[in-house]
Amino acid sequence: MSKYYIGVDLGGTNIAIGITDENFKIIKKDSVPTERDLGEEHIVSNMAKLSKDLCSRIGISINDVTAAGIAAPGTINPQTGIIEYSNNIKFANFPMVKRFSELTGIPESKIAIGNDANLAALGEFVAGAAKEANSSVMITLGTGVGGGVVMDGKMLLGCKFGGAELGHTVIVENGRQCTCGRKGCMEAYCSATALITLTKEKFAATKGTLMHEMCNNDINKVGGRTAFAAMKKGDKAGAEVVEEYITHLACGITNLLNIFQPDVLLIGGGVCNEGDNLLIPLREKCAKEVYSLDHVLKSQILVATLGNDAGIIGAAAAGADK
């Protein structure tokens, strides 16, 4: 008998939901706007409606679903099924698993919930770039720096399920202000937001560079790809930005390699679209600094492969583990 799992990836902008088979291959997926301003009940109602609709589209009933999982931002308690706090979507002690169960008919005992970054890491572990690994660490370079750790097949959740906040490890003492309240965090130097900030600072401090030409001398047009694009065309200012960014990223990643010694360290997020222009110098810098540099077994630094599907698949896998 076939097994079907529902994976829900609750984001600040969209709710993405997929139905997977027992191998976590997505059979059908779709998304709807989160409409977070309409409140918690509206959001969970939309989650339930889309879940049922997807089942209908593949010719099954919601009762045929083996289990479900929900990936959500914020502080999540997987034991109680409660989203204790989520700044971006304004959840506060919301019983997500209970309400999703009531609206779908899937038993609470068959619904898992976890932090979105953690479950994205789990998704890559069961079906992505870390599929053949025993342990993996994943960081996502986006608006912030998210992270997840899987050791011996199990998520590392930490005290009160708030572990693996990898973006909030300090790499520059008393450095740039981070949104978490600390200074010098990896997030403040290695996120896509930080890359844009660094590029704008170089833009403001120089004149007549290729970056200026590409942006029509308008600093507001500077984006996450500006420095890399300019560097590829031989622009010195762009190359200096890229060098500084990768140096900071290598520092943070080397710390993670030294702490966890994973089989695989994965990098996700839009910055990874730079491919070898990012990876080759990054790997070289980490290889020179990592503690186990003389050891025959080394952690691999790879790009995550599941993209936006990682959360869906990780959520489905968490449900399957219930």
Disulfide bonds with the S-S distance in Angstrom:
none
